[in-house]
Amino acid sequence: MNVIEIKNLTKQYGRSRGIIDVNLNVEQGEIFGFIGPNGAGKSTTIRTLLGLIHPTSGQATIFGKSCFEHPEVRKELGYLPSEVFYYDSMRVIDLLKYSASFYKKDCTKRIHELAEIMDLNLKKKINDLSFGNKKKVGIVQGLLHEPKLIILDEPTSGLDPLMQQKFFELIREENKKGATVFFSSHILTEVQKLCDRVAFIKEGRIIKLEKISTLQENNYKRISIEVKSKIPQEIQHVDGVSDFKVKGNAVNFIYRGNMNAMIKIIAEMDLANISIGEPDLEEIFMHYYEKEN
Ligand SMILES: Nc1ncnc2c1ncn2[C@@H]1O[C@H](COP(=O)(O)OP(=O)(O)OP(=O)(O)O)[C@@H](O)[C@H]1O
């Protein structure tokens, strides 16, 4: 079953582009990554999906329902916006209790558990919190009612690495308990760690939608070679070679193709050193983005 369905979704802000013809489905139980550079259209997609802004055309549903027509659907989900704004003079606990009052269950125990995990002082006033601590308030606020769907828009900005780690563990646990997660980010390594599938968005359009495991197993190799004589420049014209960089007697590039063919070419060289490894997702991602240009 699809928890999120987005069909031909377009949002124009006057004359400027928001998103164009976005299509994607998020299946129940998966952690789905939504990746793209600043201004690509991640927040616009999420806000349109949540019914916070009207689409120019197309549809978006959560649990089969449009958030515009069925605002009650929002009670089933936890949303962490990319920027959080609060009434500064409130205490954290009061704000969280107020948020919890929108749901039909007692969330007190979960608020305290989440605050403990995220190392958040519930007694402080929002005013006195740093940017990262305000983000933690947003995280607790988004998760306190144990939602079936968690939508996170750039959730880790402002969190230190230790907190990011704890946050990822928390999201994994929620996912194990059955929550579906939709996670937007411009940081590939975190998407790589957490997500099952990922959609790449660029200039308002989805340019690639793939399983993380496929991206990692797609036979891209990062090859670094050091030779005793001159680097044969013709390698860069071999089919499947990209990101070709020469530095003195060393060269490194990404290769996607028949390994036997490449090894035969390399075997002709007077090697000083060689390494063949997996490129990280960042490199594969850049490859897709460059190809689109
Ligand atoms: N309220 C608005 N009015 C006009 N243009 C907007 C508005 N909100 C977003 N845009 C434009 O829509 C495009 C997509 O923006 P969006 O905020 O969705 O991107 P994003 O991928 O979430 O980026 P970021 O990570 O920087 O928030 C951008 O070109 C942006 O300038």
The ligand as an SDF file (V2000), in Angstrom:
LIG
                    3D

 31 33  0  0  0  0  0  0  0  0999 V2000
    6.7070   31.5830   -1.2410 N   0  0  0  0  0  0  0  0  0  0  0  0
    7.4320   31.5460   -2.3510 C   0  0  0  0  0  0  0  0  0  0  0  0
    7.3190   32.4970   -3.3050 N   0  0  0  0  0  0  0  0  0  0  0  0
    8.0360   32.4520   -4.4610 C   0  0  0  0  0  0  0  0  0  0  0  0
    8.9200   31.4740   -4.7540 N   0  0  0  0  0  0  0  0  0  0  0  0
    9.0950   30.4970   -3.8310 C   0  0  0  0  0  0  0  0  0  0  0  0
    8.3480   30.4800   -2.5830 C   0  0  0  0  0  0  0  0  0  0  0  0
    8.7290   29.3730   -1.8900 N   0  0  0  0  0  0  0  0  0  0  0  0
    9.6480   28.7310   -2.6570 C   0  0  0  0  0  0  0  0  0  0  0  0
    9.8610   29.4100   -3.8070 N   0  0  0  0  0  0  0  0  0  0  0  0
   10.7770   29.0120   -4.9180 C   0  0  0  0  0  0  0  0  0  0  0  0
   10.4710   27.6790   -5.2740 O   0  0  0  0  0  0  0  0  0  0  0  0
   11.6640   26.9440   -5.5380 C   0  0  0  0  0  0  0  0  0  0  0  0
   11.7030   25.7140   -4.6450 C   0  0  0  0  0  0  0  0  0  0  0  0
   11.9100   26.1220   -3.3060 O   0  0  0  0  0  0  0  0  0  0  0  0
   11.8750   25.1160   -2.0700 P   0  0  0  0  0  0  0  0  0  0  0  0
   11.9320   25.9230   -0.8050 O   0  0  0  0  0  0  0  0  0  0  0  0
   10.7480   24.1780   -2.2530 O   0  0  0  0  0  0  0  0  0  0  0  0
   13.2410   24.3330   -2.2860 O   0  0  0  0  0  0  0  0  0  0  0  0
   14.0050   23.3270   -1.3120 P   0  0  0  0  0  0  0  0  0  0  0  0
   14.4660   22.2030   -2.1560 O   0  0  0  0  0  0  0  0  0  0  0  0
   13.1770   23.0150   -0.1230 O   0  0  0  0  0  0  0  0  0  0  0  0
   15.2590   24.1860   -0.9030 O   0  0  0  0  0  0  0  0  0  0  0  0
   15.8540   24.5990    0.5350 P   0  0  0  0  0  0  0  0  0  0  0  0
   16.6190   23.4220    1.0100 O   0  0  0  0  0  0  0  0  0  0  0  0
   16.7390   25.7630    0.1890 O   0  0  0  0  0  0  0  0  0  0  0  0
   14.6690   24.9960    1.3900 O   0  0  0  0  0  0  0  0  0  0  0  0
   12.8170   27.9110   -5.3160 C   0  0  0  0  0  0  0  0  0  0  0  0
   13.2050   28.4120   -6.5750 O   0  0  0  0  0  0  0  0  0  0  0  0
   12.2250   28.9900   -4.4430 C   0  0  0  0  0  0  0  0  0  0  0  0
   12.8400   30.2330   -4.6920 O   0  0  0  0  0  0  0  0  0  0  0  0
  1  2  1  0
  2  3  1  0
  2  7  2  0
  3  4  2  0
  4  5  1  0
  5  6  2  0
  6  7  1  0
  6 10  1  0
  7  8  1  0
  8  9  2  0
  9 10  1  0
 10 11  1  0
 11 12  1  0
 11 30  1  0
 12 13  1  0
 13 14  1  0
 13 28  1  0
 14 15  1  0
 15 16  1  0
 16 17  2  0
 16 18  1  0
 16 19  1  0
 19 20  1  0
 20 21  2  0
 20 22  1  0
 20 23  1  0
 23 24  1  0
 24 25  2  0
 24 26  1  0
 24 27  1  0
 28 29  1  0
 28 30  1  0
 30 31  1  0
M  END
$$$$
